[in-house]
Amino acid sequence: MTGASSTQHTTTAVVQPGAAVSHETWERPTADQLNRYRSLPTANIGDAMHRLGALDAAIKPVWEGATIVGSAYTVWTRPGDNLGLHAALEHVQPGDVIVVNGGGDLSRALLGELIGGKAKVKGVVGFVIDGAVRDATGLEEYSMPVYARALTPAGPYKDGPFALASPVAVGGVVVSPGDIVVADEDGVVVIPLAMAERVADLAQAKHEDELAIRRRIDADLDAVPDSGPDVQTRAG
Protein backbone atom coordinates (compact mmCIF):
# COMPACT_ATOMS: atom_id res chain seq x y z
CA MET A 1 0.00 0.00 0.00
CA THR A 2 1.35 3.46 -0.87
CA GLY A 3 0.62 6.94 0.40
CA ALA A 4 0.67 8.57 3.80
CA SER A 5 -0.84 6.81 6.75
CA SER A 6 -1.60 7.80 10.32
CA THR A 7 -1.55 5.79 13.51
CA GLN A 8 -4.12 6.32 16.24
CA HIS A 9 -3.19 5.08 19.68
CA THR A 10 -6.05 3.71 21.76
CA THR A 11 -6.27 1.98 25.08
CA THR A 12 -8.73 -0.78 25.90
CA ALA A 13 -8.82 -1.90 29.49
CA VAL A 14 -10.84 -4.20 31.70
CA VAL A 15 -10.98 -3.77 35.45
CA GLN A 16 -10.17 -6.96 37.36
CA PRO A 17 -9.63 -7.39 41.12
CA GLY A 18 -6.30 -5.85 42.02
CA ALA A 19 -5.66 -4.74 38.44
CA ALA A 20 -4.93 -1.29 37.07
CA VAL A 21 -6.63 0.55 34.26
CA SER A 22 -4.02 2.85 32.76
CA HIS A 23 -4.25 5.41 29.98
CA GLU A 24 -0.65 6.50 29.60
CA THR A 25 -0.66 8.99 26.71
CA TRP A 26 -1.60 12.59 27.41
CA GLU A 27 -0.19 16.09 27.24
CA ARG A 28 1.32 17.83 30.24
CA PRO A 29 1.48 21.62 30.71
CA THR A 30 4.72 23.38 29.85
CA ALA A 31 6.98 24.94 32.47
CA ASP A 32 5.95 28.38 31.21
CA GLN A 33 2.27 27.55 31.64
CA LEU A 34 2.84 26.37 35.22
CA ASN A 35 4.98 29.40 36.05
CA ARG A 36 2.15 31.74 35.08
CA TYR A 37 0.04 30.29 37.88
CA ARG A 38 2.64 30.41 40.66
CA SER A 39 1.80 34.00 41.63
CA LEU A 40 -1.96 33.75 41.12
CA PRO A 41 -4.34 33.18 44.07
CA THR A 42 -6.88 30.42 43.65
CA ALA A 43 -9.64 32.98 44.24
CA ASN A 44 -8.62 34.96 41.15
CA ILE A 45 -8.33 31.77 39.10
CA GLY A 46 -11.80 30.68 40.20
CA ASP A 47 -13.21 34.09 39.27
CA ALA A 48 -11.56 33.82 35.86
CA MET A 49 -13.33 30.47 35.36
CA HIS A 50 -16.73 31.96 36.28
CA ARG A 51 -16.56 30.21 39.68
CA LEU A 52 -16.09 26.79 38.09
CA GLY A 53 -13.20 24.43 38.75
CA ALA A 54 -13.00 24.88 42.53
CA LEU A 55 -13.00 21.66 44.54
CA ASP A 56 -15.27 21.04 47.51
CA ALA A 57 -14.25 23.34 50.37
CA ALA A 58 -13.87 20.31 52.66
CA ILE A 59 -10.64 19.41 50.82
CA LYS A 60 -8.08 21.43 52.78
CA PRO A 61 -4.33 21.53 53.41
CA VAL A 62 -3.26 19.15 56.18
CA TRP A 63 -0.45 21.49 57.26
CA GLU A 64 -0.37 25.28 57.32
CA GLY A 65 1.35 27.04 54.44
CA ALA A 66 1.13 24.18 51.93
CA THR A 67 0.74 25.31 48.31
CA ILE A 68 0.68 23.44 45.01
CA VAL A 69 1.14 24.24 41.33
CA GLY A 70 1.57 21.27 39.03
CA SER A 71 0.29 18.82 36.45
CA ALA A 72 -2.42 16.35 37.44
CA TYR A 73 -1.57 12.66 37.58
CA THR A 74 -4.87 10.98 38.40
CA VAL A 75 -5.68 7.91 40.47
CA TRP A 76 -9.10 6.33 40.90
CA THR A 77 -9.20 3.86 43.74
CA ARG A 78 -11.59 1.83 45.84
CA PRO A 79 -12.42 3.79 49.02
CA GLY A 80 -9.93 3.06 51.78
CA ASP A 81 -7.45 1.30 49.45
CA ASN A 82 -4.12 2.81 48.36
CA LEU A 83 -2.64 0.14 46.09
CA GLY A 84 -3.15 2.59 43.24
CA LEU A 85 -1.07 5.28 44.93
CA HIS A 86 1.88 2.89 45.21
CA ALA A 87 1.47 2.04 41.52
CA ALA A 88 1.26 5.72 40.57
CA LEU A 89 4.69 6.34 42.08
CA GLU A 90 6.16 4.09 39.39
CA HIS A 91 4.83 6.33 36.61
CA VAL A 92 4.83 9.94 37.82
CA GLN A 93 7.17 12.60 36.49
CA PRO A 94 8.73 15.59 38.28
CA GLY A 95 6.16 18.36 38.60
CA ASP A 96 3.17 16.03 38.85
CA VAL A 97 0.41 16.39 41.43
CA ILE A 98 -1.18 13.06 42.37
CA VAL A 99 -4.95 13.65 42.36
CA VAL A 100 -6.98 10.83 43.90
CA ASN A 101 -10.65 9.92 43.72
CA GLY A 102 -10.95 7.99 46.98
CA GLY A 103 -14.72 8.19 47.03
CA GLY A 104 -14.67 10.79 49.80
CA ASP A 105 -14.11 8.01 52.35
CA LEU A 106 -12.91 9.22 55.77
CA SER A 107 -12.44 5.86 57.49
CA ARG A 108 -8.97 5.00 56.11
CA ALA A 109 -5.91 7.14 55.37
CA LEU A 110 -4.84 6.75 51.75
CA LEU A 111 -1.33 8.07 52.40
CA GLY A 112 1.05 9.10 55.14
CA GLU A 113 4.58 10.39 55.53
CA LEU A 114 6.26 7.36 53.92
CA ILE A 115 4.36 7.70 50.64
CA GLY A 116 4.90 11.45 50.90
CA GLY A 117 8.66 10.96 51.24
CA LYS A 118 8.81 8.50 48.34
CA ALA A 119 6.83 10.93 46.21
CA LYS A 120 9.25 13.73 47.10
CA VAL A 121 12.11 11.62 45.74
CA LYS A 122 10.17 11.21 42.47
CA GLY A 123 9.66 14.96 42.10
CA VAL A 124 5.94 14.96 42.94
CA VAL A 125 4.90 18.46 44.06
CA GLY A 126 1.75 17.56 45.99
CA PHE A 127 -1.31 15.41 46.56
CA VAL A 128 -5.01 16.21 46.34
CA ILE A 129 -7.04 13.45 47.99
CA ASP A 130 -10.82 13.05 47.96
CA GLY A 131 -10.53 11.04 51.15
CA ALA A 132 -8.44 10.94 54.32
CA VAL A 133 -4.70 10.90 55.07
CA ARG A 134 -2.46 10.68 58.15
CA ASP A 135 0.97 11.76 59.46
CA ALA A 136 0.39 15.48 58.99
CA THR A 137 3.55 16.36 60.92
CA GLY A 138 5.71 14.00 58.87
CA LEU A 139 4.27 15.33 55.62
CA GLU A 140 5.14 18.86 56.71
CA GLU A 141 8.65 17.75 57.65
CA TYR A 142 9.05 16.42 54.10
CA SER A 143 7.57 19.69 52.78
CA MET A 144 5.05 17.59 50.86
CA PRO A 145 1.85 19.59 50.29
CA VAL A 146 -1.24 17.43 50.82
CA TYR A 147 -4.88 18.47 50.58
CA ALA A 148 -7.50 16.05 51.88
CA ARG A 149 -10.92 15.83 53.52
CA ALA A 150 -9.74 14.56 56.91
CA LEU A 151 -6.98 13.14 59.05
CA THR A 152 -7.25 9.68 60.60
CA PRO A 153 -4.69 7.28 62.10
CA ALA A 154 -6.44 4.29 60.51
CA GLY A 155 -4.35 2.74 57.73
CA PRO A 156 -5.49 1.65 54.25
CA TYR A 157 -6.06 -1.65 52.51
CA LYS A 158 -3.88 -2.63 49.54
CA ASP A 159 -6.09 -4.85 47.40
CA GLY A 160 -7.25 -2.66 44.49
CA PRO A 161 -8.73 -2.26 42.00
CA PHE A 162 -7.60 1.12 40.74
CA ALA A 163 -7.21 3.18 37.59
CA LEU A 164 -4.25 5.35 36.68
CA ALA A 165 -4.19 8.40 34.44
CA SER A 166 -7.86 8.44 33.51
CA PRO A 167 -10.43 11.20 34.14
CA VAL A 168 -11.59 11.22 37.76
CA ALA A 169 -14.15 13.09 39.85
CA VAL A 170 -12.51 14.81 42.83
CA GLY A 171 -14.36 17.20 45.12
CA GLY A 172 -17.13 17.70 42.57
CA VAL A 173 -14.77 18.52 39.69
CA VAL A 174 -13.69 16.31 36.79
CA VAL A 175 -9.89 16.18 36.58
CA SER A 176 -8.05 14.79 33.56
CA PRO A 177 -4.37 13.85 33.37
CA GLY A 178 -2.35 16.95 32.50
CA ASP A 179 -4.82 19.48 33.89
CA ILE A 180 -3.22 22.24 35.96
CA VAL A 181 -3.76 21.99 39.71
CA VAL A 182 -3.34 25.08 41.91
CA ALA A 183 -3.85 25.05 45.68
CA ASP A 184 -3.34 27.60 48.44
CA GLU A 185 -4.88 28.49 51.81
CA ASP A 186 -8.26 29.08 50.16
CA GLY A 187 -8.47 25.63 48.57
CA VAL A 188 -7.91 23.87 45.25
CA VAL A 189 -8.78 24.82 41.68
CA VAL A 190 -8.28 22.75 38.53
CA ILE A 191 -7.75 24.32 35.12
CA PRO A 192 -8.34 22.14 32.03
CA LEU A 193 -5.13 22.19 30.02
CA ALA A 194 -6.93 23.42 26.89
CA MET A 195 -8.00 26.53 28.84
CA ALA A 196 -4.66 27.20 30.52
CA GLU A 197 -3.56 30.29 28.58
CA ARG A 198 -6.96 32.00 28.52
CA VAL A 199 -7.61 31.42 32.21
CA ALA A 200 -4.12 32.66 33.11
CA ASP A 201 -4.74 35.87 31.13
CA LEU A 202 -8.07 36.51 32.86
CA ALA A 203 -6.80 35.59 36.31
CA GLN A 204 -3.75 37.84 35.94
CA ALA A 205 -5.95 40.77 34.92
CA LYS A 206 -8.25 40.11 37.87
CA HIS A 207 -5.28 39.89 40.24
CA GLU A 208 -3.81 43.18 39.03
CA ASP A 209 -7.19 44.90 39.34
CA GLU A 210 -7.60 43.69 42.92
CA LEU A 211 -4.06 44.77 43.81
CA ALA A 212 -4.88 48.28 42.56
CA ILE A 213 -8.05 48.35 44.68
CA ARG A 214 -6.08 47.11 47.68
CA ARG A 215 -3.53 49.91 47.25
CA ARG A 216 -6.31 52.50 47.24
CA ILE A 217 -7.86 50.97 50.37
CA ASP A 218 -4.49 50.93 52.13
CA ALA A 219 -3.91 54.59 51.23
CA ASP A 220 -7.34 55.53 52.62
CA LEU A 221 -6.62 53.61 55.82
CA ASP A 222 -3.27 55.39 56.20
CA ALA A 223 -5.11 58.70 56.01
CA VAL A 224 -7.55 57.82 58.82
CA PRO A 225 -6.50 59.49 62.14
CA ASP A 226 -5.55 56.93 64.73
CA SER A 227 -7.62 57.50 67.87
CA GLY A 228 -5.46 54.97 69.69
CA PRO A 229 -6.52 52.12 71.97
CA ASP A 230 -6.29 54.19 75.18
CA VAL A 231 -8.88 56.84 74.31
CA GLN A 232 -11.71 56.70 76.86
CA THR A 233 -15.09 58.37 76.90
CA ARG A 234 -16.33 59.63 80.27
CA ALA A 235 -19.96 60.50 80.97
CA GLY A 236 -21.07 63.45 83.18
C-alpha positions in Angstrom: 0.0 0.0 0.0 1.4 3.5 -0.9 0.6 6.9 0.4 0.7 8.6 3.8 -0.8 6.8 6.8 -1.6 7.8 10.3 -1.6 5.8 13.5 -4.1 6.3 16.2 -3.2 5.1 19.7 -6.0 3.7 21.8 -6.3 2.0 25.1 -8.7 -0.8 25.9 -8.8 -1.9 29.5 -10.8 -4.2 31.7 -11.0 -3.8 35.4 -10.2 -7.0 37.4 -9.6 -7.4 41.1 -6.3 -5.8 42.0 -5.7 -4.7 38.4 -4.9 -1.3 37.1 -6.6 0.5 34.3 -4.0 2.8 32.8 -4.2 5.4 30.0 -0.6 6.5 29.6 -0.7 9.0 26.7 -1.6 12.6 27.4 -0.2 16.1 27.2 1.3 17.8 30.2 1.5 21.6 30.7 4.7 23.4 29.8 7.0 24.9 32.5 5.9 28.4 31.2 2.3 27.5 31.6 2.8 26.4 35.2 5.0 29.4 36.0 2.1 31.7 35.1 0.0 30.3 37.9 2.6 30.4 40.7 1.8 34.0 41.6 -2.0 33.8 41.1 -4.3 33.2 44.1 -6.9 30.4 43.6 -9.6 33.0 44.2 -8.6 35.0 41.1 -8.3 31.8 39.1 -11.8 30.7 40.2 -13.2 34.1 39.3 -11.6 33.8 35.9 -13.3 30.5 35.4 -16.7 32.0 36.3 -16.6 30.2 39.7 -16.1 26.8 38.1 -13.2 24.4 38.7 -13.0 24.9 42.5 -13.0 21.7 44.5 -15.3 21.0 47.5 -14.3 23.3 50.4 -13.9 20.3 52.7 -10.6 19.4 50.8 -8.1 21.4 52.8 -4.3 21.5 53.4 -3.3 19.1 56.2 -0.4 21.5 57.3 -0.4 25.3 57.3 1.3 27.0 54.4 1.1 24.2 51.9 0.7 25.3 48.3 0.7 23.4 45.0 1.1 24.2 41.3 1.6 21.3 39.0 0.3 18.8 36.4 -2.4 16.4 37.4 -1.6 12.7 37.6 -4.9 11.0 38.4 -5.7 7.9 40.5 -9.1 6.3 40.9 -9.2 3.9 43.7 -11.6 1.8 45.8 -12.4 3.8 49.0 -9.9 3.1 51.8 -7.4 1.3 49.5 -4.1 2.8 48.4 -2.6 0.1 46.1 -3.2 2.6 43.2 -1.1 5.3 44.9 1.9 2.9 45.2 1.5 2.0 41.5 1.3 5.7 40.6 4.7 6.3 42.1 6.2 4.1 39.4 4.8 6.3 36.6 4.8 9.9 37.8 7.2 12.6 36.5 8.7 15.6 38.3 6.2 18.4 38.6 3.2 16.0 38.9 0.4 16.4 41.4 -1.2 13.1 42.4 -4.9 13.6 42.4 -7.0 10.8 43.9 -10.6 9.9 43.7 -10.9 8.0 47.0 -14.7 8.2 47.0 -14.7 10.8 49.8 -14.1 8.0 52.4 -12.9 9.2 55.8 -12.4 5.9 57.5 -9.0 5.0 56.1 -5.9 7.1 55.4 -4.8 6.8 51.8 -1.3 8.1 52.4 1.1 9.1 55.1 4.6 10.4 55.5 6.3 7.4 53.9 4.4 7.7 50.6 4.9 11.4 50.9 8.7 11.0 51.2 8.8 8.5 48.3 6.8 10.9 46.2 9.2 13.7 47.1 12.1 11.6 45.7 10.2 11.2 42.5 9.7 15.0 42.1 5.9 15.0 42.9 4.9 18.5 44.1 1.8 17.6 46.0 -1.3 15.4 46.6 -5.0 16.2 46.3 -7.0 13.4 48.0 -10.8 13.1 48.0 -10.5 11.0 51.1 -8.4 10.9 54.3 -4.7 10.9 55.1 -2.5 10.7 58.2 1.0 11.8 59.5 0.4 15.5 59.0 3.5 16.4 60.9 5.7 14.0 58.9 4.3 15.3 55.6 5.1 18.9 56.7 8.6 17.7 57.7 9.0 16.4 54.1 7.6 19.7 52.8 5.0 17.6 50.9 1.9 19.6 50.3 -1.2 17.4 50.8 -4.9 18.5 50.6 -7.5 16.1 51.9 -10.9 15.8 53.5 -9.7 14.6 56.9 -7.0 13.1 59.0 -7.2 9.7 60.6 -4.7 7.3 62.1 -6.4 4.3 60.5 -4.3 2.7 57.7 -5.5 1.7 54.3 -6.1 -1.7 52.5 -3.9 -2.6 49.5 -6.1 -4.9 47.4 -7.3 -2.7 44.5 -8.7 -2.3 42.0 -7.6 1.1 40.7 -7.2 3.2 37.6 -4.2 5.3 36.7 -4.2 8.4 34.4 -7.9 8.4 33.5 -10.4 11.2 34.1 -11.6 11.2 37.8 -14.1 13.1 39.9 -12.5 14.8 42.8 -14.4 17.2 45.1 -17.1 17.7 42.6 -14.8 18.5 39.7 -13.7 16.3 36.8 -9.9 16.2 36.6 -8.1 14.8 33.6 -4.4 13.9 33.4 -2.4 17.0 32.5 -4.8 19.5 33.9 -3.2 22.2 36.0 -3.8 22.0 39.7 -3.3 25.1 41.9 -3.9 25.0 45.7 -3.3 27.6 48.4 -4.9 28.5 51.8 -8.3 29.1 50.2 -8.5 25.6 48.6 -7.9 23.9 45.3 -8.8 24.8 41.7 -8.3 22.8 38.5 -7.8 24.3 35.1 -8.3 22.1 32.0 -5.1 22.2 30.0 -6.9 23.4 26.9 -8.0 26.5 28.8 -4.7 27.2 30.5 -3.6 30.3 28.6 -7.0 32.0 28.5 -7.6 31.4 32.2 -4.1 32.7 33.1 -4.7 35.9 31.1 -8.1 36.5 32.9 -6.8 35.6 36.3 -3.7 37.8 35.9 -6.0 40.8 34.9 -8.3 40.1 37.9 -5.3 39.9 40.2 -3.8 43.2 39.0 -7.2 44.9 39.3 -7.6 43.7 42.9 -4.1 44.8 43.8 -4.9 48.3 42.6 -8.0 48.3 44.7 -6.1 47.1 47.7 -3.5 49.9 47.3 -6.3 52.5 47.2 -7.9 51.0 50.4 -4.5 50.9 52.1 -3.9 54.6 51.2 -7.3 55.5 52.6 -6.6 53.6 55.8 -3.3 55.4 56.2 -5.1 58.7 56.0 -7.6 57.8 58.8 -6.5 59.5 62.1 -5.6 56.9 64.7 -7.6 57.5 67.9 -5.5 55.0 69.7 -6.5 52.1 72.0 -6.3 54.2 75.2 -8.9 56.8 74.3 -11.7 56.7 76.9 -15.1 58.4 76.9 -16.3 59.6 80.3 -20.0 60.5 81.0 -21.1 63.4 83.2 
